[in-house]
Amino acid sequence: MKGDYQDLVDEISALLGAPATLENRDFRLIAFGAHDSDSDSGELTLDPVRTRSILTRQSTAAVRAWFEGFGIARATGPVRIPAAPDAGVFRGRICLPVRSRGIVQGYVWLLDQEPGTPGPDPAALAAAMEVAQRIGVLLAEEAKAGADLSREFQAVLTAGRGWQQDMAVAALRAALGPGGDGLHAAVCVAPWPGETPASVPGAAAVCVVPLRGGGAGEPGDASAAGPAGGLALAVLLRLRSTDALAPALTAVARLLPRAAEPAAARAAGAGAPGSRARAAAGTSTGAGSTTATGPHRMTAGVADPVRGLAELPAAWEQAVAAARAAVAEPRFGPVAQWSQIGPYRLLASLASDPVDDPAARTLLTPAHRELARTAEVFLDCAGQAGRAAAALGIHRQTLYYRLGRVEQLTGLDLDAGEDRLLLHMALKASRLV
């Protein structure tokens, strides 16, 4: 399906002689055409709003309100939006509403020509609107399929083991029809802040489910623990082959916010006159601002592909574990694959509840956070004191002193293999709770 959208966007770009961008009605990026250089220096003439849309694959709620203020949600034909430099909109826009049966499904965006330069002729715009209507049909069908199956999909993920789960899987298989026997990947995006998105490219079913567990952070960091519940977005993605996860990873990445903008960019946005200008530039000064960093950042986990639906409950557990591992170990990235999280495949299944091993209990309190980190780095370095001291940036004698304190607090012998294993597992598992 992703390829279909890209082909149609490229067709509009060719018709109008300008790069086009397709977003769904929630202003999440679906596809975009190549942006050529418009200057002798080779730099792209993109304004902050368009750049942010492409880089983060979504627009802020404030940006959405800004553009919807020009009536694009009600329009049935092209809408021209003038430039507003004070709001970060350096180039005017042409918006082609993407509709199906009178309902807006998304928008195709193009940068308008500079003032005084002729824009697309009416015939080209009419042809582009016909292509937009074809996109609308695809988006509507995809949204309908996912929305119609949300109840069945949710039942599979929340049913208890045994006959209830078997019945839920059978109901979802019947609803999917022949497609239920194909290849799928389960995806978990958490924490999910709201309702089910209108559409997710390539999804067979989408739903929001309760997710048990808390936040994650450094061992011994009690402040990082999140609430005992929350919501997760569950996505069942169609795959063409077991070794072609790229479409799934692309679709998932578009659901995630990117890291906060650089301080300089935020400062520049904050200096724009008026709150409307700050909103369109994608900046925020409110307490509800969200970033993609910290112990409660949104992450995603992707399970191994499965054929058919019999293994879907197990695949969902894999996806949840991978999402938790992405929080515990930022090196996995914001989108973690089950096949690549190493020991966290085991730890995630063992640490569904907070770690409370008597040996590690005291070490994992906030008062001993530095000792816990020292022990974890030492064990990560396979017990090699030189490597661990260098990684921690401390003298070897300081390392030995701290390890001695760890042994006193835990009652464990760090020269004993089983004691090392117990402590290492406890420290790693504490990141997952």
C-alpha positions, 0 to 999 in steps of 0.5 A: 500500500505504501508503494501505491501512495508514493506512486500517486504522490509522484504522479501529482508532482509530475502533473504540477511540476512541484514536489508534493507531500501527502499527509493523512487527516491527522497530519501524519506524513505518508509519502513525499516527492523528492525536493530539488535544490532551488538555489545556486548554492544547492540549498533547499528552499524549505521553510521550518514548518515543511522541514519539520513535517518531513523530518518528524513525519508529523505536524503539531496540533498547533500547525494543524489548527493553523492550516485548518483555519483556512478551511481545508477540511471543508474544501472540495478543491485546491486551496491556496494559503499565503506565505506568513514569514513571521509564522515560519511559513516562508512559502505559500501552499497549495492544498489539495483536499483528499476526500472519499464520499465527502469525507476528508481523508488527508491532504496533498501539499505543494509549495506555491510559486513565488509571488509574480510567478504563474502557478499551475494551470487549471487543467493540471490542478484538475488532473491532480485533484482526480489523483487526490480522489484516488488517494482518498479511496485508498485511505478510506478503505484502509481506515475502514478495514483497520477501524472495523477490526479494532474490536476483534484485534483488541480481543485477541490481545486482551483475552486470557489464555485458553479457549477465550484467546482461541475464540478471539483469534478465530474471530479476527481470522474470519474478519480478515478473510484470506488475508488472515493467513498472510504474513504479519508483524505485531507492533507495540507503540507505548505510551500512546497518548490518545485515541486510535489514529485514523489510519496507519499505512499497511495496517490490517488492524489497529487498536489501543489497549491497556498496557501493564508496567511502568517507566524505566530508567537507570538502576536504582532510580526510583523516580524513573518508575512510571504508573502501573498502567497506561495505553499502548497502540497495537498495530498488525502490519501486513508484510510481503516477505519475512525478510522485508521488515522495512515497510513495517519499520517505516510505518512505525517510525511515522507514529513516533515523535522525534527528539526535541528541536535544538535549543537554537531552533526553539529560541528562534521560534519563541522569538516570533511575534505572537502565539500563532507564529510560535504555533505554526513554527512547531514550538511550544512553551507550555507545560504540556510540551512533549519530547522524545527523550527521558524515561517516559519517551514513546518507543516502539517494538516490532515482533518477528513476522508470523504467518497466520494468526495462531502465534499473534498473542505471542508476537504481541508479547514480543512487540511489548518486550521490544518496546520496553527494551527500547526504553531500557537501552537507548542504543536499541533506538526508538524502534526496537526489533525483538530479534535484536534486543539480545538478553532483554528477550528473556529479561522482559518476560521475567521482569513483568513486575518490579525487581525485588530480589533480596540480594539486590533490594538495597543496591537498587534504592536511589541512595546507591544509584552510583554503586548500582551503575558501577556494578552494571558497567563492571559486569557489562565489561565481563569483570575486566577492571581496567575496561570498567574503570576506563568506561566509568572514568575513575581510578582502578582503586576507586572501582575496587572500593565501590565493588567492595561496597556492592558486595557488602550491600548485596552479600554477593561474591563478585568472584562467583559466576552465579552471584555475578549472573544474579546481580547482572540480571537484577540490574538489567531487569530493573530498567524494564519495570 
